[in-house]
Each structure stands twice: as C-alpha cells, then as structure tokens.
Amino acid sequence: MEVMLICSNCHKENQEDSKFCQECGCALEVQSNIVKIGKPTGVSKFTPLSREERFRRAKLAALKALKNAETAESAPAGVVFVGKKIL
C-alpha cells in the first residue's frame, strides 16, 4: 500500500518520504495530527441493488407516502398532496 502525505499549504498529495511539497515547495513537517491516506484496494463491501430491488423499494416508498397523505386529516398551509384535488 502506497502512503501519501498531504501538504498543509496547498493540500497536494506527496510521497511519504518527501521533504518538500512537489506542488508548492513548502517543507513537509511531521505533525501529530497527520492522516496518512492509502490507495484503495479495489475491494468494496457495497453491493449495488438490482434493478428489480430498486423498483420494489421505490414502489413501497411511493405507496407509503400516498397512504400517509390519505390518512392526514389536515395538511399545513402551503402543502399540496399529489393526487389530491384542491378546491
């Protein structure tokens, strides 16, 4: 894993063993609050949802919103519920 240092002046990433920033030339000082950033490994725990699952969730959210709109006795001023006729 490649470790990079970030310049406190211009925020450019620099190699860990650099003494000066490659972008602005400022001295790279070791500080106690430096965060080392490594390159991503390419492995992600995130799994995208299938098209069917996205559609199912959107449909459930729309039905829930419609049910909430229908059961609301009165809406605050300026609120318009889609699908409701306003007189």
C-alpha positions in Angstrom: 0.0 0.0 0.0 1.4 3.4 -1.0 1.2 6.0 1.7 0.8 9.7 0.8 1.4 12.9 2.8 -0.8 15.9 2.2 0.8 19.4 2.1 -0.7 21.7 4.8 -0.2 24.7 2.4 -1.7 23.5 -1.0 -3.2 20.1 0.0 -1.2 18.3 -2.7 -0.5 14.6 -2.1 3.2 13.8 -1.8 5.2 10.6 -1.3 5.7 9.6 2.3 9.5 10.1 2.1 9.2 13.6 0.6 10.8 16.5 2.5 9.2 19.3 0.3 5.9 19.5 -1.5 6.0 18.7 -5.2 3.5 21.4 -6.0 4.3 24.5 -3.9 7.8 23.6 -2.5 6.8 24.1 1.2 8.6 21.9 3.7 6.6 18.9 4.7 6.7 18.8 8.5 5.7 15.8 10.6 2.7 16.7 12.7 0.9 14.7 15.3 -2.4 15.1 13.5 -1.3 13.9 10.1 -3.6 11.5 8.4 -2.0 9.0 6.1 -4.1 8.1 3.1 -3.6 4.8 1.4 -4.7 3.8 -2.1 -8.0 1.8 -2.2 -7.6 -1.9 -2.5 -10.4 -2.2 -5.0 -12.5 -4.4 -2.7 -15.8 -2.9 -1.7 -18.3 -4.2 0.8 -21.0 -2.3 -1.0 -23.1 -4.3 -3.4 -25.4 -2.4 -5.7 -29.1 -3.2 -5.6 -30.6 -4.9 -8.6 -32.9 -3.0 -10.9 -35.9 -5.0 -9.5 -34.9 -4.3 -5.9 -34.6 -0.5 -6.6 -38.0 -0.6 -8.3 -39.6 -2.5 -5.4 -38.2 -0.1 -2.8 -39.3 3.0 -4.8 -42.8 1.5 -5.2 -43.0 0.8 -1.4 -41.9 4.3 -0.6 -44.5 5.8 -3.0 -47.3 3.7 -1.6 -46.2 4.7 2.0 -46.2 8.4 1.0 -49.7 8.0 -0.6 -51.1 6.2 2.5 -49.7 8.9 4.7 -51.2 11.6 2.5 -54.6 9.9 2.5 -54.7 9.5 6.3 -53.6 13.0 7.1 -56.6 14.9 8.5 -55.2 18.3 7.6 -52.1 19.5 5.8 -50.1 22.5 6.9 -50.7 25.7 4.9 -48.9 25.6 1.5 -48.6 21.8 1.4 -50.1 20.1 -1.7 -50.5 16.4 -1.9 -50.0 14.9 -5.3 -53.2 13.2 -6.5 -55.5 15.3 -4.2 -58.0 17.7 -5.7 -57.6 21.2 -4.3 -60.8 23.2 -4.2 
